Amino acid sequence: MMLELSSFWSEFTAFFMSIIMSFGLTFGIFTPPTTEESNGYFDDNIKNVIYLIGDGMGTNHLYKTKSERNIPLAMETIETRAGSMTRSLSNAVTDSAAGGTALATGVRTSNGAIGVYMTDLTATFSYPKNITELCIEKGMLTGVITTDETSGATPSSFSAHESDRGRAEEISRDQLYSDINLIWGAANGIVEKNDAEANGFTFVSTYAEMMALPEGGRSFAQFTNNLWTLKQSDAVTPTLEQMAMKAIDILDDTDDGFFLMIEGAHIDKHSHSNDSESMTEALQSFDETIESVLRYAKADGETLVVITADHETGAITLVDGKYVFTSGSHSAANVPVFVYGSDNLVNGGETLNNYEIPIRIAYALGATEEEFPFEVAV
């Protein structure tokens, strides 16, 4: 639970933040939105938000997948496109923890940190609110699903506040204590049935159990095999697309709307090993999920869909007419942003800072600057 700031620490934090804000404005590090600008993102047609993150997915990942698998991509049918700069506060090349934190909270932090300020890594005095928590406050149903372990860096950024991504037990505790409706992903060997049930979740470990879940309920899934494949890897393990559509069915059960974060984690994992076949399969699986999500959003008419990445992995480069990996690590390359369901969120072709994306989503939902403040990226 977030600790209340004492009067002294409130004043100290405000003073410190004002100094950093002034420095940032003076040297052009960032420009906070004015009230008029933040109101400009509001869209009264938006009831639901589906936020898809392709971990490690750069623009050249799309070109490589299209050329090697000879397929079109559903995400590229979206007309509104932008770019995102992905650095962390501590490094020009972010990791998934800092990248996920920026995409979840609107705050840049140090590599390895999950949902906390770089100046207060242990969340002793405060931590930034994430977009999931904002949506819970607004009465929306919420979900976080991933092909990674549930305590992986990206899902954790939307559901926990910890000093280090390696603190899987503490991250799992944060998730179990949260008011999120569903958290689904690969088993991490920590969360067991009794843990989930003790905190009001139905424990799920198979496709059949997932499909039997009722609308509006709370569930914590720990699947044991590959979640990223194009087809079910076995009879008990769903694909990402199956998880996504069942999650939407569960969450789309309230007049207040829902928020769902969907991560395709294996684009990154297979890029680290420069495994082209597996990476392109993982990206195709992610794109098939996007196709189904877009089909739902078009029929629904009140759903904002935002697709982006936390960073690029593999430094994919066009060499002699072929897209090839040139690294086994993350790079500082910008990543794509696709937006369906709002004409206000981005200007086509603009390049955003990664932390701007959740801020704009919050304002599109009608959040005030007091509910989801623009904060200096610390």
C-alpha positions, 0 to 999 in steps of 0.5 A, a space after each residue: 500500500 502506498 505510504 502517505 507522505 508527511 507534510 515535510 516530505 510533501 513539501 520537499 518532494 514538491 520543491 525537488 520536482 519544481 527544480 527538475 521541472 524548471 531544469 527540464 523546461 529550460 533545457 528542452 528535455 520535456 514539455 508538459 501538456 497545458 490544460 488546453 492540450 490535455 483536454 484536447 486528447 479527450 474523446 467522449 466516444 472512448 469507453 474501453 482501452 486495449 493497450 497492446 505492447 510488442 516487447 522488442 518490436 521495432 519497425 524493421 521487425 514488421 518488415 522482416 516478418 512480412 517479407 519472410 512469412 509473406 503475409 500482410 500485417 493487421 496492425 498496418 491496416 491502421 491509418 493513424 501511426 506515430 513513433 516513440 522514443 524509448 530511452 530510460 532515465 538512466 540510459 539511452 537504451 532502455 530495458 523492459 522494466 523502465 520501458 514498461 514503466 514509462 508506458 504504464 505510468 507516464 514516468 521514466 525511471 532507471 533500468 531494472 525498476 518497476 513502477 517507481 521513481 528513480 529518486 525513490 526506488 523502494 517506494 518509501 515515500 511515493 510512487 507513480 500511479 499506473 494507468 491500470 490503477 487510474 482505470 480502477 479508480 474510474 470504476 473500470 474493469 481491468 486486465 493484464 495478460 502476457 506470453 511472459 511470466 506474470 511477474 515479467 517486466 512488462 506485466 509488472 509495470 502495469 500491476 506492481 511497484 518494486 525497485 527491481 524486476 528480479 523481485 518476482 515474489 514481491 511483484 507477485 505479492 503486489 499483483 495478488 493484493 491489487 484490485 485488478 480483475 484478471 492477470 494471466 500469463 506463464 507460470 512463475 513458480 510462485 503464485 499457487 492456487 491457494 495464493 490466488 484464492 486467498 486474495 479473491 482470484 479464481 486460479 486458472 492453469 488450463 485453456 478449459 478453465 480459462 474458457 469456463 470463467 464467468 463474465 465480470 469475475 476475477 482470475 489469476 492464470 498460470 499457464 505452463 507451456 508456450 503461449 506465443 505460438 500460432 496454434 495451441 502448443 497443447 490442449 491445455 495452453 491457450 494462444 495469446 489471441 485466445 487469451 485476449 478475446 476471452 479476457 475481453 469477453 470477461 471484462 466487457 461486462 460493465 457500463 463503466 468500460 474496461 482497460 486491458 494490457 496485452 503483451 506479446 513478449 516473445 518478439 523480444 525473447 527470440 530477437 535476443 537469440 537472433 532466431 528469425 523463424 521463432 521471432 516472426 512466428 511470435 510477431 505473427 501471433 501478436 498480429 493475429 491477436 491485433 486482428 481480432 482486437 480490431 475486429 472487436 473494436 470496430 464492432 463495438 465503436 467505443 474502444 481505443 486500441 493503442 499498439 506500440 513497443 517498449 524498445 527494439 531488440 536485435 538492431 534489425 537492419 536492411 543489408 543487401 536487400 534482407 532484414 537481418 539481426 545485427 545485435 543480440 541486445 536492445 537498441 535505441 531505435 524508435 518503435 512504431 505506434 498505431 492508434 485506432 478509435 481516436 482522432 485526437 490521441 496522436 498526430 499522424 507521423 509525429 514522434 512521441 516520448 514513450 512516457 507521453 503515451 499513457 498520459 494521453 490515454 488517461 486524458 482521452 478517458 477524461 482523467 484530470 491532471 490531478 487524477 493522472 498528473 504529468 510528472 517530470 520523468 524521474 
